[in-house]
C-alpha cells in the first residue's frame, strides 16, 4: 500500500482513526513531499503523517523526493516517530536518496541544513536528566560564539527544562524520550529548540486556573493560553509564587529582533520582532502529540545589541562622572 501525503486532508485523519478501531493493516509506505516549512499547513501535514502511520503495524517513510525540512518540523517528526515506536509499538523505517537506502532518523537531519557547513545538534533525554540539555548547550558554546547571548540562552533553556519537569507530567513514562533539545547555527541564524512529550500548554494552564477557582474563559483557543504564559509574572504555581516563566524568553527575542514559535497540542503561536511586528495566534485542526518551543535570532542583530549595550554603558559612566 502506498500513501502519498502531498496534501493534508482533514477527513483522512478521521478515516485513519476509524481504521485503528479495526484490525491494523500490516505494512504501509508513506511518501514525503519535497519541502516542509514552518507554517500551519506544514504542521498539519506532519500530523497527517503521524496519524496515517497509526493504521499500520510496519511503516516506511519515503524521503526520496524530500529536499528540505525545517528545524521545527524535523523535531516534530522525530518526536512523532519516537512516540509511534514507544507507545504504539510500530516498526518505523526511513528511506532516503535516489537509491532508496534504509537509514536511521539521524540521517534526515541533513534535510534541515541549507548548507553543508550549517551546525545542527539534536538529542533527547529522560525527565531525570534535567541538567544534560544545559551541559550540551555548554559543550557548543563556541558555536554560538557570543558569551553575552550564551548567558541569556542558558537562563532560558534552564527555565524551559524546569517547566517540562514541573508541569508536563501526564502519567506516561516516556523514558529517554521525555524531552528534546536542539541547536541549529548557520552563517546568519542561531536557532534553539526545547520540546517535550506530556501535557500541552492549554492543559497545564487551564487546570491551574481552574484549581485557583478563578473565572477562566473556556472558549479560549488553545493558542491563547500560550499568549497568557508569555506575560510577565504569570505562573501556574500555587499562591502565585514564581513567575519568571517564559517572559524572559520573550524579552530576549524582543531585544534581538528575533522570533518565537510555539506549537503545543492544537495551539500554534508565532511572534516575530523584525522589520514589521508579526503575531500569529491560531489553532490547528488536530493536535500534535507534543510541545515545541523555538527561538530564532539573526546574527547581525547580536552585534547590534552588543554595540547598543556598550553605548548605554558609556552614557551611564559619563552621567556618573
N, C-alpha and C positions, 0 to 999 in steps of 0.2 A: 504494500500500500504506500503510495507517495502522496504526502500532503504538502501542497505548495502554499506557503504562508506569505504571499506577496502583499496581501491587504488584510487588515483587521476587519472582521465581520462579527458584530456583536452576537447575533443569533447562533453562530458556530460554537460559541462558548457554552451556550445552554445545551446544544446538542451533545457536546463533549461530556457535560455533566450527566446527561441522561445515559450516555454510553457507560459512564463509570458505575452507574447503578446496576447495569447488566454485566455480563462477562466481558472483561477487557480483551481487546484484540491482542494478538501475540506480538506483532512487530510493525513498526511504522518508520518511514523516512520523512523527515520534515526539512524542506529546502528553505534556506535562509536567503532573504533578499540582499541586494547588493550593498545598501548603505542603511545604517540605523543611527539616527540622530537623536539628540536631546530634544524632545517635544512630547506633547500629549499623545500624538499619534505614534511616536516611537515607543513610548512606554506601554501603550495599549497593544502594540504589536508584540512586545515581549510577553505580556500577559497571555496573549493568544498562543504563543509558543509553549508556555508553561502549561496551560490548560489542555492543549491538544496532546501533549506528551502523556497526560494522565490516562488517555484512552488506551495506552499500550503497555505491555509488560517490558518490552525492549524498544528503545527509541534511538535512532541515528539522526543527529542534526548535521545536515549537509551544508557546510560553509564554502563550498567550491566557488560560488558566484559572489560571495561577500567580500567587499573591498575595504569597508570601514565600519567600525562600531565605536560609538563614543565611549569615553571612560565610564560615565554613569551607567550606560546600557550594558557595558561589559560586566560591571559589578552586579547589576540586577540579574543578568543572565547566569552568571556563576552561582549566585545565591539560589536561583530557581533550580539549577541543575543539582546543587548540593542537597536542596530540600527534596527533590524528586527521588534522589538516591537514598537519603537518610530516612525520610518519613514514609514515602510511598513505595520504597523498595523497588524502584525501577532500575533497569540496566541502561545506562546512557553511553552512547558512542558519539564521537565527533569526527567528521572527515573534512579535510581542508586541502585546497590546492587542486590543480588540474588532474593530478594523479590520484586524487581522492584517497589519500592515505589516512588511516585512522590515527588520530593524535589525542593527546591529553588536553584538558581545558586550558592548561597553561599556554599552549601553543597559540590560541586565538588572541592572546594579549597583544600580539603584534598588530592586530586589526585596529587597535586604539592608538597606534603610533603613526602619526602623519609623516614622520621622517625616521630613518633608521637610527639617528642619534638621539631621539627622544628617550628620556628616562621614565620607566614605569615600574612601580613596585606595588604588589597586592598580596595580602596574606589574611588568614583567618585565625580566630582564637576562641578559646572557651571563656566562660564568664569568670573562671578562676585565674585568668591570665591578664588581668586588667592593666598591668604595668608593661606588657610586651608591645602594644602599639606605640607607647611613648619611647620604649627602647629602640624600636625600629625607626621612629622619627629621628632620634638622636643619631642612629647609625648613618642616616642620609642627610645630616645637617649640611654637609659640604655641597650636596646637590642643590639645596635651597640657596646656599651661598649668601646669606644675609642674616647676621646674628640678631638684629633687632626684630625682623619678621619672624625668625625661628622662635624667639622667646614668646611671642604672641601666639604663634601656632601651637606651641607646646601647651600653653594655658587652655586653648580651645579644644585641642584633642583630648586633654585630660578631662575637661568638663563633659565632652560628648561621651567619652568612655564611661565616666561616672554615671551619666544619665542612663546609659544602656544597662549597667549593672543594677542601678537603683530602681528603675521604673519599667523595664520592658519584660519582666518575667511573666510568662503566660502558662507556667506549669509544665512546659515541654523541655526535656533535656536535649539540647542541640549539640552537646559535646564540643568538638573543636570548631563548630560552625555557628557559634552564637553571634560573634561579631567579626567585622572585617575592617581593615584599614589599608588605604592606598594612597600613593603619591604619584603624580604624573608631572614631569617637568619638560617643557620644550624650550626652544630658543626665545619664546615670547611669553609663555604662561607657566604659572605654578598652580596645580590643582591638588586638593586634598579631599579624601572621602573617608567618612566613618559610617558604617552601616551595620544593621543587626537584624536578626530574627527575633520575633516576640511581639508584644503589644505595639499597636500603632500610636501615633501622637493623639489621635482623637479618642481612642480607648482610654489612654492614661489620663488625659486632661478632663474628659467628661466625667469619668468615675471619681476623680479627685474633687471636682467642683460639686458633684452630687453628694459626696461624703461630707463636704463642708456645709451642706444644706443651704447652699446659695442658689438663687434662681439662675438657671442657665438655659440659653435658647437651644432647645433640642433640634431645631430646624437648621442649625448651623451646618454649612458644608464642612466636610472633614478638613478641607484646606484652611478654613477659618481658624481651626484650633492651632495650626502651625503659626499663623499670624499672631495669635494670642501668646504663644510660647516665646516669641521673639521680643515681647515687650519687656522693658527693664523691670527688674524686681518681681517678675512673675515666677511663681513657684507652685508646685503641687504638694509640697511638704506641709505637714500639719502646722497650724498656728502661724502660717506664712513665714516660717523660718527659712532663710536662704534667699535665693532669687537672683544669683549671678547668672545662671542659666545660659540660654542661647543669645542673650543680648550682647555678650562680649564678642560673639562671632559676627553679629550684625554690625557692631561698631568697627571691627577690623575691616570688613568688606567695604563699609562706607568710607573709611579712611583711605583705602587704596583704590577706590572706584572700581570695585570688583563685582562679583556675582555670587549669590547663594541660590542653590536649588535643593529642595527637599521633596522627596516622594515617600509617602507613608500610607499604607493601606490604599484608600481611594483618593487621597489628597495629593495634589500637585501644587507646589508653591515655588515661585521664582521671583527674586528681587535683584535688579541689576542697577548699579550705580555708575553708569558710564556717561557718554555724552548726553544721553537722554535717560531720565529715571524711568525704569520699567518695572512694573509689579504685576505678576500673574497669580491669581488665587482661583483655582479651579479644581473640580473633582473629576477623576477618571470614571468611566462607566463601570469598571470592575476593579477590585483591589489587587495590588501586587502583594505578595506574601512576605514583605519585608519593609524596612525603613532605610532610606539612604539620605545622608546629609553631605552636600557637596559645596565646596567653595573654590572660586577661581579668581586669581589675581594676575594682572598683566605686569610683567617685569619692569616695563618703563615707568609704571606708576609707583613701584617700590622706590626707585631712585628719586622721583619727585617728592615722595613722602619724607625720605631721609633729608633731602635738601630743605624742605619746609621746616622739619624739626630743628635743623641747625640754625635757620633764620629765626625761629621762635626763641631758641636758646640764646642767640646773640642779642636779640631785642630785650630779653629778660635780664641778661647780665648788664646791658647798658643802663637799664632802669635802676638796677641795684647800686650802680657805681655812683 
